[in-house]
Amino acid sequence: MPAIAPDKIVDRLASGKPVAAIVLVGTDHYLREMCRNKIIETCVPSELRDWAVTRSSAREAGWAEIIGRAETMPMMAPRQVLIVEEAESLEKLGEKARDEALELLAKYFESPAPFTVLLLEAASLDGRQRFFKLLSEKGLIVELAIGPGSAVALATQMAKDLGAEIDRPAAAMLVEILNGAPARMKIELEKLAVYAQGRGPITSADVEALVVAARKNTVWQLTEMLASRKRAAALAFLDNLLREGEQPVMLVGALAWQYRKLIEARDLPATVNGFQAARQLGMRPEAAETAVRQAHRIPKKELLAGLAALAEADSSLKSSNPDPRAMLEFLIARLTSAAA
């Protein structure tokens, strides 16, 4: 079964078709909470949630206990939502324990309890493992990520929920700066709503003043250092980003997005102005002009090799249990080498 976007989950539940399990995959806390709340609101009346919504950890409870709960009818409610956190821990079990857990799940999925919505939550899943394949075949996977257009609309709605208003250029700038991460967008919009209170809609100038100025250590600056092969500066900059709370997976994702934009910008004339480049790249004029300038300093084959290195790092971070800092430092060494 193909993955769906977060905003489609209610439509899928409202269709009435039974779902053996719903799987939320991703690290964004805002999208995870949004999807979880929508599922609960759709499936369980508010007055029954104390009895019909339960939470457990796959790492602590074990899959036999989880399946047992799923097959137990809820008290005082026609349907229950069973939330299982850290579902990805199954992938790290020993071979025997993993096979036993998969057999339990496969058997349950053959005849899932009609009164249970089994909601599995995972930071990431390894697409090569049987667990992912089983969930893809029997469950409904929801990718906790959204595209740029949807992210702008979400930023606008977030502002409304906070009792504020944000104009579209400001929302687009915010999305670009924060790489479309909803949890980070919400944090910054809370500050912006207070900052702009009584002065009308949140503008691009407000975003520049509060968000850009506060986030001097942007990933674009890191990309500039990588392009210039300033390894020592890039490693120091990485340390700063991690200290400020940047998540390694998000950081690699942001760099990969920028490398893709640099590859696109590499095909544009070096003399193109920011407004012309913006239309081609789907970016703000200032950022598009920076991308074109940086792209023409790096041979295209090096950009492609860098993107491949970022893809490998992303896969390793999500599918194994590495030391994130060591992996990022190795990645920077690789991207700044003479044969990058």
Contacts in CASP RR format, 6 or more apart in sequence:
PFRMAT RR
TARGET T0000
AUTHOR 0000-0000-0000
METHOD contacts of the structure
MODEL  1
MPAIAPDKIVDRLASGKPVAAIVLVGTDHYLREMCRNKIIETCVPSELRD
WAVTRSSAREAGWAEIIGRAETMPMMAPRQVLIVEEAESLEKLGEKARDE
ALELLAKYFESPAPFTVLLLEAASLDGRQRFFKLLSEKGLIVELAIGPGS
AVALATQMAKDLGAEIDRPAAAMLVEILNGAPARMKIELEKLAVYAQGRG
PITSADVEALVVAARKNTVWQLTEMLASRKRAAALAFLDNLLREGEQPVM
LVGALAWQYRKLIEARDLPATVNGFQAARQLGMRPEAAETAVRQAHRIPK
KELLAGLAALAEADSSLKSSNPDPRAMLEFLIARLTSAAA
1 136 0 8 1.000
1 137 0 8 1.000
1 138 0 8 1.000
1 139 0 8 1.000
1 140 0 8 1.000
1 141 0 8 1.000
2 141 0 8 1.000
3 25 0 8 1.000
3 141 0 8 1.000
3 142 0 8 1.000
3 143 0 8 1.000
4 12 0 8 1.000
4 140 0 8 1.000
4 141 0 8 1.000
4 142 0 8 1.000
4 143 0 8 1.000
5 142 0 8 1.000
5 143 0 8 1.000
5 146 0 8 1.000
5 150 0 8 1.000
6 31 0 8 1.000
6 34 0 8 1.000
6 35 0 8 1.000
6 142 0 8 1.000
6 143 0 8 1.000
6 144 0 8 1.000
6 146 0 8 1.000
7 146 0 8 1.000
7 150 0 8 1.000
9 22 0 8 1.000
9 35 0 8 1.000
9 38 0 8 1.000
9 39 0 8 1.000
9 140 0 8 1.000
9 142 0 8 1.000
10 38 0 8 1.000
10 42 0 8 1.000
12 19 0 8 1.000
12 140 0 8 1.000
13 19 0 8 1.000
13 39 0 8 1.000
13 42 0 8 1.000
13 43 0 8 1.000
14 42 0 8 1.000
18 112 0 8 1.000
18 114 0 8 1.000
19 117 0 8 1.000
19 139 0 8 1.000
19 140 0 8 1.000
20 108 0 8 1.000
20 109 0 8 1.000
20 112 0 8 1.000
20 118 0 8 1.000
20 138 0 8 1.000
20 139 0 8 1.000
21 109 0 8 1.000
21 112 0 8 1.000
21 118 0 8 1.000
21 119 0 8 1.000
21 120 0 8 1.000
21 135 0 8 1.000
21 138 0 8 1.000
21 139 0 8 1.000
21 140 0 8 1.000
22 39 0 8 1.000
22 117 0 8 1.000
22 118 0 8 1.000
22 119 0 8 1.000
22 120 0 8 1.000
22 139 0 8 1.000
22 140 0 8 1.000
22 142 0 8 1.000
23 87 0 8 1.000
23 120 0 8 1.000
23 121 0 8 1.000
23 122 0 8 1.000
23 125 0 8 1.000
23 135 0 8 1.000
23 139 0 8 1.000
23 140 0 8 1.000
23 141 0 8 1.000
23 142 0 8 1.000
24 32 0 8 1.000
24 35 0 8 1.000
24 36 0 8 1.000
24 119 0 8 1.000
24 120 0 8 1.000
24 121 0 8 1.000
24 122 0 8 1.000
24 142 0 8 1.000
24 144 0 8 1.000
25 122 0 8 1.000
25 123 0 8 1.000
25 124 0 8 1.000
25 125 0 8 1.000
25 141 0 8 1.000
25 142 0 8 1.000
25 143 0 8 1.000
25 144 0 8 1.000
26 32 0 8 1.000
26 122 0 8 1.000
26 123 0 8 1.000
26 124 0 8 1.000
26 143 0 8 1.000
26 144 0 8 1.000
26 145 0 8 1.000
27 123 0 8 1.000
27 124 0 8 1.000
27 144 0 8 1.000
27 247 0 8 1.000
27 249 0 8 1.000
27 250 0 8 1.000
28 144 0 8 1.000
28 145 0 8 1.000
28 181 0 8 1.000
28 182 0 8 1.000
28 183 0 8 1.000
29 183 0 8 1.000
30 182 0 8 1.000
30 183 0 8 1.000
30 185 0 8 1.000
30 186 0 8 1.000
31 144 0 8 1.000
31 145 0 8 1.000
31 146 0 8 1.000
31 182 0 8 1.000
31 183 0 8 1.000
32 121 0 8 1.000
32 144 0 8 1.000
34 182 0 8 1.000
35 142 0 8 1.000
35 144 0 8 1.000
36 83 0 8 1.000
36 119 0 8 1.000
36 121 0 8 1.000
39 81 0 8 1.000
39 117 0 8 1.000
39 119 0 8 1.000
40 49 0 8 1.000
40 53 0 8 1.000
40 81 0 8 1.000
43 79 0 8 1.000
43 81 0 8 1.000
43 117 0 8 1.000
44 52 0 8 1.000
44 53 0 8 1.000
44 77 0 8 1.000
44 79 0 8 1.000
44 80 0 8 1.000
44 81 0 8 1.000
45 77 0 8 1.000
48 76 0 8 1.000
48 77 0 8 1.000
51 74 0 8 1.000
51 75 0 8 1.000
51 76 0 8 1.000
51 77 0 8 1.000
51 80 0 8 1.000
52 74 0 8 1.000
52 75 0 8 1.000
52 76 0 8 1.000
52 77 0 8 1.000
52 79 0 8 1.000
52 80 0 8 1.000
52 81 0 8 1.000
53 80 0 8 1.000
53 81 0 8 1.000
53 83 0 8 1.000
54 69 0 8 1.000
54 80 0 8 1.000
54 81 0 8 1.000
54 82 0 8 1.000
54 83 0 8 1.000
55 83 0 8 1.000
55 84 0 8 1.000
55 85 0 8 1.000
56 65 0 8 1.000
56 66 0 8 1.000
56 69 0 8 1.000
56 82 0 8 1.000
56 83 0 8 1.000
56 84 0 8 1.000
56 85 0 8 1.000
57 84 0 8 1.000
57 85 0 8 1.000
57 86 0 8 1.000
57 89 0 8 1.000
58 66 0 8 1.000
58 84 0 8 1.000
58 85 0 8 1.000
58 86 0 8 1.000
58 87 0 8 1.000
58 89 0 8 1.000
58 90 0 8 1.000
58 120 0 8 1.000
59 85 0 8 1.000
59 86 0 8 1.000
59 89 0 8 1.000
61 84 0 8 1.000
62 101 0 8 1.000
63 90 0 8 1.000
63 100 0 8 1.000
63 101 0 8 1.000
63 104 0 8 1.000
63 105 0 8 1.000
64 104 0 8 1.000
66 82 0 8 1.000
66 84 0 8 1.000
67 104 0 8 1.000
67 105 0 8 1.000
67 108 0 8 1.000
69 82 0 8 1.000
70 82 0 8 1.000
70 108 0 8 1.000
70 112 0 8 1.000
70 113 0 8 1.000
70 116 0 8 1.000
70 118 0 8 1.000
71 108 0 8 1.000
71 113 0 8 1.000
71 116 0 8 1.000
73 113 0 8 1.000
73 115 0 8 1.000
74 80 0 8 1.000
74 115 0 8 1.000
74 116 0 8 1.000
78 115 0 8 1.000
79 115 0 8 1.000
79 116 0 8 1.000
79 117 0 8 1.000
80 115 0 8 1.000
80 116 0 8 1.000
80 117 0 8 1.000
81 116 0 8 1.000
81 117 0 8 1.000
81 119 0 8 1.000
82 116 0 8 1.000
82 117 0 8 1.000
82 118 0 8 1.000
82 119 0 8 1.000
83 119 0 8 1.000
83 121 0 8 1.000
84 118 0 8 1.000
84 119 0 8 1.000
84 120 0 8 1.000
84 121 0 8 1.000
85 121 0 8 1.000
86 121 0 8 1.000
86 122 0 8 1.000
87 120 0 8 1.000
87 121 0 8 1.000
87 122 0 8 1.000
87 125 0 8 1.000
88 122 0 8 1.000
88 123 0 8 1.000
88 124 0 8 1.000
88 125 0 8 1.000
90 98 0 8 1.000
90 101 0 8 1.000
90 102 0 8 1.000
90 131 0 8 1.000
91 98 0 8 1.000
91 125 0 8 1.000
91 126 0 8 1.000
91 129 0 8 1.000
91 131 0 8 1.000
91 319 0 8 1.000
92 321 0 8 1.000
93 101 0 8 1.000
98 131 0 8 1.000
102 130 0 8 1.000
102 131 0 8 1.000
102 134 0 8 1.000
105 134 0 8 1.000
106 134 0 8 1.000
106 138 0 8 1.000
109 134 0 8 1.000
109 138 0 8 1.000
109 139 0 8 1.000
112 118 0 8 1.000
120 135 0 8 1.000
123 318 0 8 1.000
124 249 0 8 1.000
124 318 0 8 1.000
124 319 0 8 1.000
125 131 0 8 1.000
125 132 0 8 1.000
125 135 0 8 1.000
125 318 0 8 1.000
126 132 0 8 1.000
126 318 0 8 1.000
126 319 0 8 1.000
127 133 0 8 1.000
127 319 0 8 1.000
128 319 0 8 1.000
135 141 0 8 1.000
146 154 0 8 1.000
146 180 0 8 1.000
146 182 0 8 1.000
147 180 0 8 1.000
148 172 0 8 1.000
148 175 0 8 1.000
148 176 0 8 1.000
148 180 0 8 1.000
148 282 0 8 1.000
149 175 0 8 1.000
151 175 0 8 1.000
151 180 0 8 1.000
151 182 0 8 1.000
151 185 0 8 1.000
152 168 0 8 1.000
152 171 0 8 1.000
152 172 0 8 1.000
152 175 0 8 1.000
154 182 0 8 1.000
154 185 0 8 1.000
155 166 0 8 1.000
155 171 0 8 1.000
155 174 0 8 1.000
155 175 0 8 1.000
155 185 0 8 1.000
155 189 0 8 1.000
156 166 0 8 1.000
156 168 0 8 1.000
156 171 0 8 1.000
158 182 0 8 1.000
158 185 0 8 1.000
158 186 0 8 1.000
158 189 0 8 1.000
159 165 0 8 1.000
159 166 0 8 1.000
159 171 0 8 1.000
159 189 0 8 1.000
159 192 0 8 1.000
159 193 0 8 1.000
159 202 0 8 1.000
162 189 0 8 1.000
162 190 0 8 1.000
162 193 0 8 1.000
163 193 0 8 1.000
164 189 0 8 1.000
164 192 0 8 1.000
164 193 0 8 1.000
164 196 0 8 1.000
164 197 0 8 1.000
164 201 0 8 1.000
164 202 0 8 1.000
165 200 0 8 1.000
165 201 0 8 1.000
165 202 0 8 1.000
166 174 0 8 1.000
166 189 0 8 1.000
166 192 0 8 1.000
166 201 0 8 1.000
166 202 0 8 1.000
167 201 0 8 1.000
167 202 0 8 1.000
167 203 0 8 1.000
167 204 0 8 1.000
169 203 0 8 1.000
169 204 0 8 1.000
170 201 0 8 1.000
170 202 0 8 1.000
170 203 0 8 1.000
170 204 0 8 1.000
170 206 0 8 1.000
170 207 0 8 1.000
172 284 0 8 1.000
173 204 0 8 1.000
173 207 0 8 1.000
173 208 0 8 1.000
173 284 0 8 1.000
174 185 0 8 1.000
174 188 0 8 1.000
174 189 0 8 1.000
174 192 0 8 1.000
174 207 0 8 1.000
174 211 0 8 1.000
175 185 0 8 1.000
176 283 0 8 1.000
176 284 0 8 1.000
176 287 0 8 1.000
177 207 0 8 1.000
177 211 0 8 1.000
177 212 0 8 1.000
177 215 0 8 1.000
177 218 0 8 1.000
178 184 0 8 1.000
178 185 0 8 1.000
178 188 0 8 1.000
178 211 0 8 1.000
179 219 0 8 1.000
179 250 0 8 1.000
179 253 0 8 1.000
179 254 0 8 1.000
179 257 0 8 1.000
181 250 0 8 1.000
188 210 0 8 1.000
188 211 0 8 1.000
189 202 0 8 1.000
191 210 0 8 1.000
191 211 0 8 1.000
192 202 0 8 1.000
192 206 0 8 1.000
192 207 0 8 1.000
192 210 0 8 1.000
192 211 0 8 1.000
193 202 0 8 1.000
195 202 0 8 1.000
195 206 0 8 1.000
195 209 0 8 1.000
195 210 0 8 1.000
196 202 0 8 1.000
196 203 0 8 1.000
196 206 0 8 1.000
212 218 0 8 1.000
217 237 0 8 1.000
217 240 0 8 1.000
217 241 0 8 1.000
217 244 0 8 1.000
219 241 0 8 1.000
219 251 0 8 1.000
219 254 0 8 1.000
219 255 0 8 1.000
219 258 0 8 1.000
220 258 0 8 1.000
220 287 0 8 1.000
220 290 0 8 1.000
221 237 0 8 1.000
222 234 0 8 1.000
222 237 0 8 1.000
222 238 0 8 1.000
222 241 0 8 1.000
222 255 0 8 1.000
223 255 0 8 1.000
223 258 0 8 1.000
223 259 0 8 1.000
223 262 0 8 1.000
223 294 0 8 1.000
224 294 0 8 1.000
225 233 0 8 1.000
225 234 0 8 1.000
225 237 0 8 1.000
225 336 0 8 1.000
226 234 0 8 1.000
226 332 0 8 1.000
226 335 0 8 1.000
226 336 0 8 1.000
227 294 0 8 1.000
227 297 0 8 1.000
227 298 0 8 1.000
228 297 0 8 1.000
229 336 0 8 1.000
229 337 0 8 1.000
229 338 0 8 1.000
229 340 0 8 1.000
230 336 0 8 1.000
231 332 0 8 1.000
231 333 0 8 1.000
231 336 0 8 1.000
234 332 0 8 1.000
234 335 0 8 1.000
234 336 0 8 1.000
235 329 0 8 1.000
235 332 0 8 1.000
238 328 0 8 1.000
238 329 0 8 1.000
238 332 0 8 1.000
241 251 0 8 1.000
242 248 0 8 1.000
242 325 0 8 1.000
242 328 0 8 1.000
248 317 0 8 1.000
248 324 0 8 1.000
248 325 0 8 1.000
248 327 0 8 1.000
248 328 0 8 1.000
249 314 0 8 1.000
249 317 0 8 1.000
249 318 0 8 1.000
251 328 0 8 1.000
252 310 0 8 1.000
252 313 0 8 1.000
252 314 0 8 1.000
252 317 0 8 1.000
252 328 0 8 1.000
252 331 0 8 1.000
253 310 0 8 1.000
253 314 0 8 1.000
255 310 0 8 1.000
256 307 0 8 1.000
256 310 0 8 1.000
256 311 0 8 1.000
256 314 0 8 1.000
258 291 0 8 1.000
259 303 0 8 1.000
259 306 0 8 1.000
259 307 0 8 1.000
259 310 0 8 1.000
260 307 0 8 1.000
261 281 0 8 1.000
261 283 0 8 1.000
261 291 0 8 1.000
262 291 0 8 1.000
262 294 0 8 1.000
262 295 0 8 1.000
262 298 0 8 1.000
262 303 0 8 1.000
263 295 0 8 1.000
263 300 0 8 1.000
263 303 0 8 1.000
263 304 0 8 1.000
263 307 0 8 1.000
264 280 0 8 1.000
264 281 0 8 1.000
265 277 0 8 1.000
265 281 0 8 1.000
265 288 0 8 1.000
265 291 0 8 1.000
265 292 0 8 1.000
265 294 0 8 1.000
265 295 0 8 1.000
265 296 0 8 1.000
266 295 0 8 1.000
266 296 0 8 1.000
266 298 0 8 1.000
266 300 0 8 1.000
266 303 0 8 1.000
268 277 0 8 1.000
268 280 0 8 1.000
268 281 0 8 1.000
268 292 0 8 1.000
268 295 0 8 1.000
270 292 0 8 1.000
270 296 0 8 1.000
272 280 0 8 1.000
272 292 0 8 1.000
273 285 0 8 1.000
273 289 0 8 1.000
274 285 0 8 1.000
274 286 0 8 1.000
274 288 0 8 1.000
274 289 0 8 1.000
274 292 0 8 1.000
275 285 0 8 1.000
277 283 0 8 1.000
277 285 0 8 1.000
277 288 0 8 1.000
277 289 0 8 1.000
277 291 0 8 1.000
277 292 0 8 1.000
278 284 0 8 1.000
278 285 0 8 1.000
278 287 0 8 1.000
278 288 0 8 1.000
280 288 0 8 1.000
281 288 0 8 1.000
281 291 0 8 1.000
282 288 0 8 1.000
283 291 0 8 1.000
295 303 0 8 1.000
302 340 0 8 1.000
305 340 0 8 1.000
306 334 0 8 1.000
306 335 0 8 1.000
306 340 0 8 1.000
309 331 0 8 1.000
309 334 0 8 1.000
309 335 0 8 1.000
309 340 0 8 1.000
310 331 0 8 1.000
313 327 0 8 1.000
313 328 0 8 1.000
313 331 0 8 1.000
316 322 0 8 1.000
316 327 0 8 1.000
317 324 0 8 1.000
317 327 0 8 1.000
334 340 0 8 1.000
END
